[in-house]
Amino acid sequence: MQLTVTRRDQLKSKPDENKLGFGTLFTDHMFNMDYAPDKGWHNARIEPYAPFVLDPATMIFHYGQGIFEGLKAYRTADGHIQMFRPQANLKRMNYSAGKLCIPKIDEAFALEALKELLRVEQAWVPSAPGTSLYIRPTVIATDPYLGVRASHTYRFYIILSPVGAYYPEGFNPVKIMVTREHVRAVRGGIGDTKTMANYAASLLAGEKAHEAGYTQVLWLDGVEQKYVEEVGSMNILFVIDGELVTPMLNGSILPGVTRDSVLALAKSWGMPVSERRISIDEVFEAHTAGRLSEIFGSGTAAVVSPVGELKYEDRVITIGGGKVGPVAQRLFDIISDIQYGRAKDTLGWIEPVL
């Protein structure tokens, strides 16, 4: 497929790299591609960033048939630009597409189109410590139709946003509250896809956690409400008796790219790793017995997010003295070093852009 490039006449002013937030600023250009039953995916183009004009009846607004991904581009100390495991994100996007009846994209073409977009927008990739260019590929249903069915037409687009360090005040443990009142997802549903509805379903519990003074929610399974699943929008991991334990992928848990990276690194270090069901009661019992040394989340935005306090009903525990544990610190350091080119990539995770 041919990719056309139309450049913006007047470019935006670049922001102060030392004052970047997250997801509030967007670059000069975006990638767009359309789908129609008689043409398939077509009209691939890089063009000036601009709003969409959509009919009020457009199906994405009414039935939520849409998917997205999140990944980053990083600038190395010598000025090169690279991505971290973009192939894994595009593969997961096609998995999500399959579950939401969305036509799959050509992953190889999408990767090349993304790399070309990054070359066009290379001046937007920041170089200040801890900064990066956030990448948001998205597919939305575009039929103007009120009726429950899969759309016949779609738009695939990619937008870019320069972002600051996720921890502007340091890499510090957060406070997490377990909820049994709300459920994020159930097996057989769409909890293992990156779709808008999953995040909408998480908002109320997240608001209640914030009101109670906690950073995020720890979700339990939607059937028995006793097995740990995810924390906020991240995967969750525990260090128990020196073993790295995380909930197994069961159809309701998102298969995180960072989660997979964390497990691969731990295994390469010779650390015991277990993907299995783990109940919230087991977590608290392990803490009581002195066997639980760390809890942390993993995800694209933060890489690793250590947990210092966990609340479940009327019980509150402090993990690792409320400090960052050695496993979380080591994982955060090595993944960040690989992403920014400070450490050798021995696992084939880096995709050079320029």
Contacts in CASP RR format, 6 or more apart in sequence:
PFRMAT RR
TARGET T0000
AUTHOR 0000-0000-0000
METHOD contacts of the structure
MODEL  1
MQLTVTRRDQLKSKPDENKLGFGTLFTDHMFNMDYAPDKGWHNARIEPYA
PFVLDPATMIFHYGQGIFEGLKAYRTADGHIQMFRPQANLKRMNYSAGKL
CIPKIDEAFALEALKELLRVEQAWVPSAPGTSLYIRPTVIATDPYLGVRA
SHTYRFYIILSPVGAYYPEGFNPVKIMVTREHVRAVRGGIGDTKTMANYA
ASLLAGEKAHEAGYTQVLWLDGVEQKYVEEVGSMNILFVIDGELVTPMLN
GSILPGVTRDSVLALAKSWGMPVSERRISIDEVFEAHTAGRLSEIFGSGT
AAVVSPVGELKYEDRVITIGGGKVGPVAQRLFDIISDIQYGRAKDTLGWI
EPVL
1 41 0 8 1.000
1 42 0 8 1.000
1 44 0 8 1.000
1 106 0 8 1.000
1 109 0 8 1.000
2 44 0 8 1.000
3 44 0 8 1.000
3 45 0 8 1.000
3 46 0 8 1.000
3 112 0 8 1.000
3 113 0 8 1.000
3 116 0 8 1.000
4 44 0 8 1.000
4 45 0 8 1.000
4 46 0 8 1.000
5 45 0 8 1.000
5 46 0 8 1.000
5 47 0 8 1.000
5 116 0 8 1.000
5 120 0 8 1.000
6 45 0 8 1.000
6 46 0 8 1.000
6 47 0 8 1.000
6 48 0 8 1.000
7 29 0 8 1.000
7 48 0 8 1.000
7 120 0 8 1.000
8 28 0 8 1.000
8 29 0 8 1.000
8 48 0 8 1.000
8 49 0 8 1.000
11 28 0 8 1.000
12 27 0 8 1.000
12 28 0 8 1.000
14 123 0 8 1.000
14 124 0 8 1.000
15 25 0 8 1.000
15 162 0 8 1.000
17 126 0 8 1.000
17 127 0 8 1.000
17 128 0 8 1.000
17 131 0 8 1.000
17 162 0 8 1.000
18 128 0 8 1.000
20 126 0 8 1.000
20 128 0 8 1.000
20 131 0 8 1.000
20 162 0 8 1.000
20 163 0 8 1.000
20 164 0 8 1.000
21 163 0 8 1.000
21 164 0 8 1.000
22 134 0 8 1.000
22 161 0 8 1.000
22 163 0 8 1.000
22 164 0 8 1.000
22 166 0 8 1.000
22 301 0 8 1.000
23 134 0 8 1.000
23 161 0 8 1.000
23 163 0 8 1.000
24 161 0 8 1.000
25 161 0 8 1.000
25 162 0 8 1.000
26 49 0 8 1.000
26 159 0 8 1.000
26 160 0 8 1.000
26 161 0 8 1.000
27 49 0 8 1.000
27 121 0 8 1.000
27 124 0 8 1.000
27 133 0 8 1.000
27 159 0 8 1.000
27 160 0 8 1.000
27 161 0 8 1.000
27 162 0 8 1.000
28 48 0 8 1.000
28 49 0 8 1.000
28 121 0 8 1.000
28 124 0 8 1.000
29 46 0 8 1.000
29 47 0 8 1.000
29 48 0 8 1.000
29 49 0 8 1.000
29 117 0 8 1.000
29 120 0 8 1.000
29 121 0 8 1.000
29 160 0 8 1.000
30 46 0 8 1.000
30 47 0 8 1.000
30 48 0 8 1.000
30 49 0 8 1.000
30 50 0 8 1.000
30 117 0 8 1.000
30 157 0 8 1.000
30 158 0 8 1.000
30 159 0 8 1.000
30 160 0 8 1.000
31 44 0 8 1.000
31 45 0 8 1.000
31 46 0 8 1.000
31 113 0 8 1.000
31 114 0 8 1.000
31 117 0 8 1.000
31 156 0 8 1.000
31 157 0 8 1.000
31 158 0 8 1.000
32 43 0 8 1.000
32 44 0 8 1.000
32 45 0 8 1.000
32 46 0 8 1.000
32 47 0 8 1.000
32 155 0 8 1.000
32 156 0 8 1.000
32 157 0 8 1.000
33 41 0 8 1.000
33 42 0 8 1.000
33 43 0 8 1.000
33 44 0 8 1.000
33 45 0 8 1.000
33 105 0 8 1.000
33 113 0 8 1.000
33 155 0 8 1.000
33 156 0 8 1.000
33 157 0 8 1.000
34 41 0 8 1.000
34 42 0 8 1.000
34 43 0 8 1.000
34 142 0 8 1.000
34 153 0 8 1.000
34 154 0 8 1.000
34 155 0 8 1.000
34 156 0 8 1.000
35 41 0 8 1.000
35 42 0 8 1.000
35 103 0 8 1.000
35 153 0 8 1.000
35 154 0 8 1.000
35 155 0 8 1.000
35 156 0 8 1.000
36 42 0 8 1.000
36 152 0 8 1.000
36 153 0 8 1.000
37 152 0 8 1.000
37 153 0 8 1.000
40 103 0 8 1.000
41 103 0 8 1.000
41 105 0 8 1.000
41 106 0 8 1.000
41 156 0 8 1.000
44 109 0 8 1.000
44 113 0 8 1.000
46 113 0 8 1.000
46 116 0 8 1.000
46 117 0 8 1.000
46 120 0 8 1.000
49 159 0 8 1.000
52 155 0 8 1.000
54 60 0 8 1.000
54 61 0 8 1.000
54 142 0 8 1.000
55 144 0 8 1.000
56 144 0 8 1.000
57 144 0 8 1.000
57 145 0 8 1.000
57 146 0 8 1.000
58 140 0 8 1.000
58 141 0 8 1.000
58 142 0 8 1.000
58 143 0 8 1.000
58 144 0 8 1.000
59 65 0 8 1.000
59 141 0 8 1.000
59 142 0 8 1.000
59 143 0 8 1.000
59 144 0 8 1.000
59 145 0 8 1.000
59 147 0 8 1.000
59 151 0 8 1.000
60 66 0 8 1.000
60 140 0 8 1.000
60 141 0 8 1.000
60 142 0 8 1.000
60 151 0 8 1.000
62 146 0 8 1.000
62 147 0 8 1.000
63 141 0 8 1.000
63 147 0 8 1.000
63 148 0 8 1.000
64 141 0 8 1.000
64 195 0 8 1.000
64 196 0 8 1.000
64 197 0 8 1.000
65 100 0 8 1.000
65 101 0 8 1.000
65 102 0 8 1.000
65 140 0 8 1.000
65 141 0 8 1.000
65 150 0 8 1.000
65 151 0 8 1.000
66 100 0 8 1.000
66 102 0 8 1.000
66 138 0 8 1.000
66 139 0 8 1.000
66 140 0 8 1.000
66 141 0 8 1.000
66 195 0 8 1.000
66 196 0 8 1.000
67 93 0 8 1.000
67 96 0 8 1.000
67 97 0 8 1.000
67 100 0 8 1.000
67 102 0 8 1.000
67 138 0 8 1.000
67 139 0 8 1.000
67 193 0 8 1.000
67 194 0 8 1.000
67 195 0 8 1.000
67 196 0 8 1.000
68 93 0 8 1.000
68 136 0 8 1.000
68 137 0 8 1.000
68 138 0 8 1.000
68 139 0 8 1.000
68 194 0 8 1.000
68 195 0 8 1.000
68 196 0 8 1.000
69 89 0 8 1.000
69 90 0 8 1.000
69 92 0 8 1.000
69 93 0 8 1.000
69 135 0 8 1.000
69 136 0 8 1.000
69 137 0 8 1.000
69 138 0 8 1.000
69 194 0 8 1.000
70 89 0 8 1.000
70 134 0 8 1.000
70 135 0 8 1.000
70 136 0 8 1.000
70 137 0 8 1.000
70 194 0 8 1.000
70 300 0 8 1.000
71 83 0 8 1.000
71 84 0 8 1.000
71 85 0 8 1.000
71 86 0 8 1.000
71 89 0 8 1.000
71 134 0 8 1.000
71 135 0 8 1.000
71 257 0 8 1.000
71 300 0 8 1.000
72 83 0 8 1.000
72 84 0 8 1.000
72 132 0 8 1.000
72 133 0 8 1.000
72 134 0 8 1.000
72 135 0 8 1.000
72 163 0 8 1.000
72 300 0 8 1.000
72 339 0 8 1.000
73 81 0 8 1.000
73 82 0 8 1.000
73 83 0 8 1.000
73 118 0 8 1.000
73 125 0 8 1.000
73 132 0 8 1.000
73 133 0 8 1.000
73 135 0 8 1.000
73 160 0 8 1.000
73 353 0 8 1.000
74 81 0 8 1.000
74 82 0 8 1.000
74 83 0 8 1.000
74 84 0 8 1.000
74 125 0 8 1.000
74 132 0 8 1.000
74 133 0 8 1.000
74 339 0 8 1.000
74 340 0 8 1.000
74 341 0 8 1.000
75 81 0 8 1.000
75 125 0 8 1.000
75 126 0 8 1.000
75 127 0 8 1.000
75 132 0 8 1.000
75 340 0 8 1.000
76 82 0 8 1.000
76 340 0 8 1.000
76 341 0 8 1.000
76 342 0 8 1.000
77 340 0 8 1.000
77 341 0 8 1.000
77 342 0 8 1.000
79 127 0 8 1.000
80 352 0 8 1.000
80 353 0 8 1.000
80 354 0 8 1.000
81 118 0 8 1.000
81 122 0 8 1.000
81 125 0 8 1.000
81 352 0 8 1.000
81 353 0 8 1.000
81 354 0 8 1.000
82 339 0 8 1.000
82 341 0 8 1.000
82 350 0 8 1.000
82 351 0 8 1.000
82 352 0 8 1.000
82 353 0 8 1.000
83 114 0 8 1.000
83 118 0 8 1.000
83 135 0 8 1.000
83 350 0 8 1.000
83 351 0 8 1.000
83 353 0 8 1.000
84 335 0 8 1.000
84 338 0 8 1.000
84 339 0 8 1.000
84 349 0 8 1.000
84 350 0 8 1.000
84 351 0 8 1.000
85 257 0 8 1.000
85 261 0 8 1.000
85 349 0 8 1.000
85 351 0 8 1.000
86 111 0 8 1.000
86 114 0 8 1.000
86 135 0 8 1.000
86 351 0 8 1.000
87 107 0 8 1.000
87 111 0 8 1.000
87 351 0 8 1.000
88 257 0 8 1.000
88 260 0 8 1.000
89 137 0 8 1.000
89 257 0 8 1.000
90 105 0 8 1.000
90 107 0 8 1.000
90 110 0 8 1.000
90 111 0 8 1.000
90 137 0 8 1.000
91 107 0 8 1.000
92 194 0 8 1.000
92 255 0 8 1.000
92 256 0 8 1.000
92 257 0 8 1.000
93 105 0 8 1.000
93 137 0 8 1.000
93 139 0 8 1.000
93 194 0 8 1.000
94 104 0 8 1.000
94 105 0 8 1.000
94 107 0 8 1.000
95 192 0 8 1.000
95 193 0 8 1.000
96 102 0 8 1.000
96 193 0 8 1.000
96 194 0 8 1.000
96 195 0 8 1.000
97 103 0 8 1.000
97 104 0 8 1.000
97 105 0 8 1.000
97 139 0 8 1.000
98 104 0 8 1.000
99 189 0 8 1.000
99 190 0 8 1.000
99 192 0 8 1.000
99 193 0 8 1.000
100 150 0 8 1.000
100 190 0 8 1.000
100 193 0 8 1.000
100 195 0 8 1.000
101 150 0 8 1.000
102 139 0 8 1.000
102 141 0 8 1.000
102 150 0 8 1.000
102 154 0 8 1.000
103 154 0 8 1.000
105 139 0 8 1.000
105 156 0 8 1.000
110 137 0 8 1.000
110 156 0 8 1.000
111 351 0 8 1.000
113 158 0 8 1.000
114 135 0 8 1.000
114 137 0 8 1.000
114 158 0 8 1.000
115 351 0 8 1.000
115 353 0 8 1.000
117 158 0 8 1.000
117 160 0 8 1.000
118 125 0 8 1.000
118 133 0 8 1.000
118 160 0 8 1.000
118 353 0 8 1.000
118 354 0 8 1.000
119 353 0 8 1.000
119 354 0 8 1.000
121 133 0 8 1.000
121 160 0 8 1.000
122 353 0 8 1.000
122 354 0 8 1.000
124 133 0 8 1.000
124 160 0 8 1.000
124 162 0 8 1.000
125 132 0 8 1.000
125 133 0 8 1.000
125 162 0 8 1.000
126 132 0 8 1.000
126 133 0 8 1.000
126 162 0 8 1.000
126 164 0 8 1.000
128 164 0 8 1.000
129 165 0 8 1.000
130 164 0 8 1.000
130 165 0 8 1.000
130 336 0 8 1.000
130 340 0 8 1.000
131 162 0 8 1.000
131 163 0 8 1.000
131 164 0 8 1.000
131 165 0 8 1.000
132 162 0 8 1.000
132 163 0 8 1.000
132 164 0 8 1.000
132 339 0 8 1.000
133 160 0 8 1.000
133 161 0 8 1.000
133 162 0 8 1.000
133 163 0 8 1.000
134 160 0 8 1.000
134 161 0 8 1.000
134 162 0 8 1.000
134 163 0 8 1.000
135 158 0 8 1.000
135 160 0 8 1.000
136 158 0 8 1.000
136 159 0 8 1.000
136 160 0 8 1.000
136 161 0 8 1.000
137 156 0 8 1.000
137 157 0 8 1.000
137 158 0 8 1.000
138 156 0 8 1.000
138 157 0 8 1.000
138 158 0 8 1.000
138 159 0 8 1.000
139 154 0 8 1.000
139 155 0 8 1.000
139 156 0 8 1.000
139 157 0 8 1.000
140 154 0 8 1.000
140 155 0 8 1.000
140 157 0 8 1.000
141 150 0 8 1.000
141 151 0 8 1.000
141 153 0 8 1.000
141 154 0 8 1.000
142 151 0 8 1.000
142 153 0 8 1.000
142 154 0 8 1.000
142 155 0 8 1.000
143 151 0 8 1.000
143 152 0 8 1.000
143 153 0 8 1.000
145 151 0 8 1.000
166 301 0 8 1.000
166 302 0 8 1.000
166 303 0 8 1.000
167 302 0 8 1.000
171 306 0 8 1.000
171 324 0 8 1.000
171 329 0 8 1.000
171 332 0 8 1.000
172 306 0 8 1.000
172 324 0 8 1.000
173 306 0 8 1.000
173 307 0 8 1.000
173 308 0 8 1.000
173 309 0 8 1.000
173 319 0 8 1.000
173 322 0 8 1.000
173 323 0 8 1.000
173 324 0 8 1.000
174 215 0 8 1.000
174 216 0 8 1.000
174 305 0 8 1.000
174 306 0 8 1.000
174 307 0 8 1.000
174 308 0 8 1.000
174 309 0 8 1.000
175 213 0 8 1.000
175 214 0 8 1.000
175 215 0 8 1.000
175 307 0 8 1.000
175 308 0 8 1.000
175 309 0 8 1.000
175 310 0 8 1.000
175 311 0 8 1.000
176 209 0 8 1.000
176 214 0 8 1.000
176 215 0 8 1.000
176 216 0 8 1.000
176 217 0 8 1.000
176 218 0 8 1.000
176 231 0 8 1.000
176 295 0 8 1.000
176 307 0 8 1.000
176 308 0 8 1.000
176 309 0 8 1.000
176 310 0 8 1.000
176 311 0 8 1.000
177 209 0 8 1.000
177 212 0 8 1.000
177 213 0 8 1.000
177 214 0 8 1.000
177 216 0 8 1.000
177 217 0 8 1.000
177 218 0 8 1.000
177 310 0 8 1.000
177 311 0 8 1.000
177 312 0 8 1.000
178 217 0 8 1.000
178 218 0 8 1.000
178 220 0 8 1.000
178 280 0 8 1.000
178 310 0 8 1.000
178 311 0 8 1.000
178 312 0 8 1.000
178 313 0 8 1.000
179 205 0 8 1.000
179 208 0 8 1.000
179 209 0 8 1.000
179 217 0 8 1.000
179 218 0 8 1.000
179 219 0 8 1.000
179 220 0 8 1.000
180 220 0 8 1.000
180 225 0 8 1.000
180 313 0 8 1.000
181 205 0 8 1.000
181 208 0 8 1.000
182 204 0 8 1.000
182 205 0 8 1.000
182 208 0 8 1.000
182 217 0 8 1.000
182 219 0 8 1.000
183 219 0 8 1.000
183 220 0 8 1.000
183 222 0 8 1.000
183 225 0 8 1.000
184 191 0 8 1.000
184 198 0 8 1.000
184 201 0 8 1.000
184 202 0 8 1.000
184 205 0 8 1.000
184 219 0 8 1.000
184 222 0 8 1.000
184 229 0 8 1.000
184 230 0 8 1.000
184 252 0 8 1.000
185 191 0 8 1.000
185 192 0 8 1.000
185 198 0 8 1.000
185 201 0 8 1.000
185 219 0 8 1.000
185 222 0 8 1.000
185 229 0 8 1.000
185 252 0 8 1.000
185 253 0 8 1.000
186 221 0 8 1.000
186 222 0 8 1.000
186 223 0 8 1.000
186 252 0 8 1.000
187 221 0 8 1.000
187 223 0 8 1.000
187 250 0 8 1.000
187 251 0 8 1.000
187 252 0 8 1.000
188 251 0 8 1.000
188 252 0 8 1.000
189 251 0 8 1.000
189 252 0 8 1.000
190 197 0 8 1.000
190 198 0 8 1.000
191 198 0 8 1.000
191 251 0 8 1.000
191 252 0 8 1.000
191 253 0 8 1.000
191 254 0 8 1.000
192 249 0 8 1.000
192 251 0 8 1.000
192 252 0 8 1.000
192 253 0 8 1.000
192 254 0 8 1.000
192 255 0 8 1.000
193 254 0 8 1.000
194 254 0 8 1.000
198 254 0 8 1.000
199 233 0 8 1.000
202 217 0 8 1.000
202 219 0 8 1.000
202 232 0 8 1.000
202 233 0 8 1.000
205 217 0 8 1.000
205 219 0 8 1.000
206 216 0 8 1.000
206 217 0 8 1.000
206 232 0 8 1.000
208 217 0 8 1.000
209 215 0 8 1.000
209 216 0 8 1.000
209 217 0 8 1.000
212 311 0 8 1.000
214 309 0 8 1.000
214 311 0 8 1.000
216 231 0 8 1.000
216 232 0 8 1.000
216 234 0 8 1.000
217 231 0 8 1.000
217 232 0 8 1.000
218 228 0 8 1.000
218 230 0 8 1.000
218 231 0 8 1.000
218 232 0 8 1.000
218 236 0 8 1.000
218 280 0 8 1.000
218 310 0 8 1.000
218 312 0 8 1.000
219 228 0 8 1.000
219 229 0 8 1.000
219 230 0 8 1.000
219 231 0 8 1.000
219 232 0 8 1.000
220 226 0 8 1.000
220 227 0 8 1.000
220 228 0 8 1.000
220 229 0 8 1.000
220 280 0 8 1.000
221 227 0 8 1.000
221 228 0 8 1.000
221 229 0 8 1.000
221 252 0 8 1.000
222 229 0 8 1.000
222 252 0 8 1.000
226 279 0 8 1.000
226 280 0 8 1.000
226 281 0 8 1.000
227 247 0 8 1.000
227 277 0 8 1.000
227 278 0 8 1.000
227 279 0 8 1.000
227 280 0 8 1.000
228 236 0 8 1.000
228 247 0 8 1.000
228 278 0 8 1.000
228 279 0 8 1.000
228 280 0 8 1.000
228 283 0 8 1.000
229 236 0 8 1.000
229 247 0 8 1.000
229 252 0 8 1.000
229 253 0 8 1.000
230 236 0 8 1.000
230 247 0 8 1.000
230 253 0 8 1.000
230 254 0 8 1.000
231 297 0 8 1.000
231 305 0 8 1.000
231 307 0 8 1.000
233 299 0 8 1.000
234 297 0 8 1.000
234 298 0 8 1.000
234 299 0 8 1.000
234 302 0 8 1.000
234 305 0 8 1.000
235 246 0 8 1.000
235 247 0 8 1.000
235 253 0 8 1.000
235 254 0 8 1.000
235 256 0 8 1.000
235 258 0 8 1.000
235 259 0 8 1.000
235 297 0 8 1.000
235 298 0 8 1.000
235 299 0 8 1.000
236 246 0 8 1.000
236 247 0 8 1.000
236 295 0 8 1.000
236 296 0 8 1.000
236 297 0 8 1.000
236 298 0 8 1.000
237 244 0 8 1.000
237 245 0 8 1.000
237 246 0 8 1.000
237 259 0 8 1.000
237 262 0 8 1.000
237 295 0 8 1.000
237 296 0 8 1.000
237 297 0 8 1.000
237 298 0 8 1.000
238 244 0 8 1.000
238 245 0 8 1.000
238 246 0 8 1.000
238 278 0 8 1.000
238 283 0 8 1.000
238 286 0 8 1.000
238 292 0 8 1.000
238 294 0 8 1.000
238 295 0 8 1.000
239 245 0 8 1.000
239 292 0 8 1.000
239 293 0 8 1.000
239 294 0 8 1.000
239 295 0 8 1.000
239 327 0 8 1.000
240 286 0 8 1.000
240 291 0 8 1.000
240 292 0 8 1.000
240 293 0 8 1.000
241 286 0 8 1.000
241 291 0 8 1.000
242 271 0 8 1.000
242 272 0 8 1.000
242 293 0 8 1.000
243 271 0 8 1.000
243 272 0 8 1.000
243 273 0 8 1.000
243 274 0 8 1.000
244 262 0 8 1.000
244 263 0 8 1.000
244 266 0 8 1.000
244 271 0 8 1.000
244 272 0 8 1.000
244 273 0 8 1.000
244 274 0 8 1.000
244 327 0 8 1.000
245 273 0 8 1.000
245 274 0 8 1.000
245 276 0 8 1.000
245 278 0 8 1.000
246 259 0 8 1.000
246 263 0 8 1.000
246 274 0 8 1.000
246 275 0 8 1.000
246 278 0 8 1.000
247 253 0 8 1.000
247 275 0 8 1.000
247 276 0 8 1.000
247 277 0 8 1.000
247 278 0 8 1.000
248 275 0 8 1.000
248 276 0 8 1.000
248 277 0 8 1.000
249 255 0 8 1.000
249 275 0 8 1.000
250 277 0 8 1.000
256 298 0 8 1.000
256 299 0 8 1.000
257 299 0 8 1.000
257 300 0 8 1.000
258 298 0 8 1.000
258 299 0 8 1.000
258 300 0 8 1.000
258 303 0 8 1.000
258 304 0 8 1.000
258 335 0 8 1.000
259 298 0 8 1.000
259 299 0 8 1.000
261 298 0 8 1.000
261 335 0 8 1.000
261 349 0 8 1.000
262 298 0 8 1.000
262 304 0 8 1.000
262 331 0 8 1.000
262 335 0 8 1.000
263 273 0 8 1.000
263 275 0 8 1.000
264 347 0 8 1.000
265 331 0 8 1.000
265 334 0 8 1.000
265 335 0 8 1.000
265 347 0 8 1.000
266 273 0 8 1.000
266 327 0 8 1.000
266 331 0 8 1.000
267 273 0 8 1.000
268 347 0 8 1.000
271 327 0 8 1.000
280 312 0 8 1.000
283 292 0 8 1.000
283 295 0 8 1.000
283 310 0 8 1.000
284 312 0 8 1.000
284 315 0 8 1.000
284 317 0 8 1.000
286 292 0 8 1.000
287 317 0 8 1.000
287 319 0 8 1.000
292 319 0 8 1.000
293 319 0 8 1.000
293 320 0 8 1.000
293 325 0 8 1.000
293 327 0 8 1.000
294 306 0 8 1.000
294 319 0 8 1.000
294 320 0 8 1.000
294 325 0 8 1.000
294 326 0 8 1.000
294 327 0 8 1.000
294 328 0 8 1.000
295 306 0 8 1.000
295 307 0 8 1.000
295 308 0 8 1.000
295 310 0 8 1.000
295 319 0 8 1.000
296 304 0 8 1.000
296 305 0 8 1.000
296 306 0 8 1.000
296 307 0 8 1.000
296 325 0 8 1.000
296 327 0 8 1.000
296 328 0 8 1.000
296 331 0 8 1.000
297 304 0 8 1.000
297 305 0 8 1.000
297 306 0 8 1.000
297 307 0 8 1.000
298 304 0 8 1.000
298 305 0 8 1.000
298 331 0 8 1.000
299 305 0 8 1.000
303 331 0 8 1.000
303 332 0 8 1.000
303 335 0 8 1.000
303 336 0 8 1.000
303 339 0 8 1.000
304 328 0 8 1.000
304 331 0 8 1.000
304 332 0 8 1.000
304 335 0 8 1.000
306 324 0 8 1.000
306 325 0 8 1.000
306 328 0 8 1.000
306 329 0 8 1.000
307 319 0 8 1.000
308 318 0 8 1.000
308 319 0 8 1.000
308 320 0 8 1.000
308 321 0 8 1.000
308 322 0 8 1.000
308 323 0 8 1.000
309 316 0 8 1.000
309 317 0 8 1.000
309 318 0 8 1.000
309 319 0 8 1.000
309 322 0 8 1.000
310 316 0 8 1.000
310 317 0 8 1.000
310 319 0 8 1.000
334 343 0 8 1.000
336 342 0 8 1.000
337 343 0 8 1.000
338 344 0 8 1.000
338 345 0 8 1.000
338 349 0 8 1.000
338 350 0 8 1.000
339 350 0 8 1.000
341 350 0 8 1.000
END
